[in-house]
Amino acid sequence: MRHGLAFAWGGLVGILGGLIGLGGAEFRLPVLVSIFGYRTLQAIMINLVVSLVTVFFSFIFRSGSIGLTNLFENWPIVLNILAGSLLGSYMGSYYATRIQAPTLNRVVVAFLVFLSFVLLGHQLIFDLTRFQLPNLLKFSLGWIAGGVIGIFSSMLGVAGGELIIPTIVLLFSVDIKLAGSLSLAISMPTIMMGLFKYSQQKRLQELRSEQGLIGFMSVGSIWGAWIGSQLLKSTPSSVLYGLLGGILLLSAWKLTQHQGVK
């Protein structure tokens, strides 16, 4: 029953990941804590593992719709934000293991609420792309934004796609769907850096007893990512962002109601 539930939730979150270009960790984290009863730090590490699987396969599945040529043409954007996110990811995993669980929970809730407003206000953010910035300023802001995103990625077990996508669109005037695939390319190394840091600290050993659940959730995520990528062409982005913003608010509220985290 527990593994079946993990597969189902993995599939549902994977659909969102494949559809918009996310690892889906923002939705998975409240599920791991509230439904499966994991401690916050343990949920974060599981989240990173499953997010890596989701991001990898979402990138592959979406490549057919977006086109590898478009992705390769925008490699400077990927490298720019990635340079900051790798450094931030390394720093974030260090601080996550030194923060009390209640404090970490509050950070998670605040992050979810912030992301919900980013999503719900996406039209205003994307309208700002009409302002053209000098290239040096663009890439400087991209590096700084990548660092902030990397810190949150490893601290909260998320890929940070909801922040990466608006950053790419706002700074570099890239189409939203293409930005989603570029976000996946940035997220993969960022997540791996977070996992590497936790591995150095011997924290990943805590997940050995959870390999079954992680496996079922990962397989469900692959299945969901494929479905989401097939829906990519037919779903209006404005509807998606409004829906996801509402889900994030609900997830944040559910996490504040959870009393079993220690």
DAJO-V15899 format. One record per backbone hydrogen bond with DSSP energy under -1.0 kcal/mol. NH is the residue of the N-H (numbers start at 1). CO is the residue of the C=O. If there is no record, write none. Layout:
{{NH/CO} {NH/CO}}
This chain:
{{5/1} {6/2} {7/3} {8/4} {9/5} {10/6} {11/7} {12/8} {13/9} {14/10} {15/11} {16/12} {17/13} {18/14} {19/15} {20/16} {21/17} {22/17} {28/24} {29/25} {32/28} {33/29} {34/30} {35/31} {36/31} {38/32} {43/39} {44/40} {45/41} {46/42} {47/43} {48/44} {49/45} {50/46} {51/47} {52/48} {53/49} {54/50} {55/51} {56/52} {57/53} {58/54} {59/55} {60/56} {61/57} {62/58} {63/59} {66/62} {67/63} {71/67} {72/68} {73/69} {75/72} {78/74} {79/75} {80/76} {81/77} {82/78} {83/79} {85/81} {86/82} {88/84} {89/85} {90/86} {91/87} {92/88} {93/89} {95/91} {96/92} {98/95} {104/100} {105/101} {106/102} {107/103} {108/104} {109/105} {110/106} {111/107} {112/108} {113/109} {114/110} {115/111} {116/112} {117/113} {118/114} {119/115} {120/116} {121/117} {122/119} {125/121} {126/122} {127/123} {128/124} {129/126} {130/127} {131/128} {138/134} {139/135} {140/136} {141/137} {142/138} {143/139} {144/140} {145/141} {146/142} {147/143} {148/144} {149/145} {150/146} {151/147} {152/148} {153/149} {154/150} {155/151} {156/152} {158/153} {163/160} {164/160} {165/161} {167/163} {168/164} {169/165} {170/166} {171/167} {172/168} {173/169} {179/175} {180/176} {181/177} {182/178} {183/179} {184/180} {185/181} {186/182} {187/183} {188/184} {190/186} {191/187} {192/188} {193/189} {194/190} {195/191} {196/192} {197/193} {198/194} {199/195} {200/196} {201/197} {202/199} {203/198} {206/203} {207/204} {208/205} {210/207} {211/208} {214/210} {215/211} {216/212} {217/213} {218/214} {219/215} {220/216} {221/217} {222/218} {223/219} {224/220} {225/221} {226/222} {227/223} {228/224} {229/225} {230/226} {231/227} {235/231} {240/236} {241/237} {242/238} {243/239} {244/240} {245/241} {246/242} {247/243} {248/244} {249/245} {250/246} {251/247} {252/248} {253/249} {254/250} {255/251} {256/252} {257/253}}
